[in-house]
Amino acid sequence: MNDLLLEKLHWRYATKQFDPDRKISDDDWATLEKALILTPSSYGMQPWKFFVITNQELKESLVPASYKQVQVAECSHLLVIAVQTSIDESDVDKLIAATAEAQEKSVESLEFYKGLIVKDIVEGPRSNDVVGWAKLQAYIALGNFMTCAAMLEIDACPMEGFVPAMYDEALGLKEKGYTTAVLCPAGYRSGEDKYSVSKKVRYERGDLIEHIS
């Protein structure tokens, strides 16, 4: 299993050219959605929403908002990870209620935990940059999605090259209380994508990992 994981990570790359005729199966995409839902987040707050775009006309209309990167149009599924633009006590109450139900606890027994979250994100220093904090969580979801996609041999391309305001307008995110954080087109690589055979450029283990015992 260890070798399989490393094999898939070596196999994956930031796909520059997708095969527009190959589509991700419903079963595989359902698995990836379940993986997204299982992504961890700070305090378990899950300050995100995952927008999945398969409408071809909409994908093509988003190419200009993506600095003309055609992956958003050629991919099978365009994943848009958006984050909340504000978090208040009601959001914390939602998490506490869900936690109480899942773990068969009383809401009252979680008051201390609720207080920690409120003092940090709702009232504390992080409340001044909720979007920045939430975007850090979004990248955890992105990494999880990319690894799980690789395990299924589904190609993906993480993208920061886009205009958030244009995406927000196209998807009506402002009215929903969200803003676009990061994109990840997914599908299958084209046989003509020269980058699929390019060697990865990674620093040596000793440059990146230091053991402290």
Secondary structure as GFF3:
##gff-version 3
##sequence-region A 1 213
A	DSSP	alpha_helix	2	11	.	.	.	ID=ss1
A	DSSP	alpha_helix	26	37	.	.	.	ID=ss2
A	DSSP	three_ten_helix	42	44	.	.	.	ID=ss3
A	DSSP	beta_strand	48	53	.	.	.	ID=ss4
A	DSSP	alpha_helix	56	61	.	.	.	ID=ss5
A	DSSP	three_ten_helix	64	66	.	.	.	ID=ss6
A	DSSP	alpha_helix	71	74	.	.	.	ID=ss7
A	DSSP	beta_strand	77	84	.	.	.	ID=ss8
A	DSSP	alpha_helix	89	102	.	.	.	ID=ss9
A	DSSP	three_ten_helix	108	110	.	.	.	ID=ss10
A	DSSP	alpha_helix	111	117	.	.	.	ID=ss11
A	DSSP	pi_helix	118	122	.	.	.	ID=ss12
A	DSSP	three_ten_helix	125	129	.	.	.	ID=ss13
A	DSSP	alpha_helix	130	151	.	.	.	ID=ss14
A	DSSP	beta_strand	155	156	.	.	.	ID=ss15
A	DSSP	alpha_helix	164	171	.	.	.	ID=ss16
A	DSSP	alpha_helix	173	176	.	.	.	ID=ss17
A	DSSP	beta_strand	178	187	.	.	.	ID=ss18
A	DSSP	three_ten_helix	194	197	.	.	.	ID=ss19
A	DSSP	alpha_helix	205	208	.	.	.	ID=ss20
###
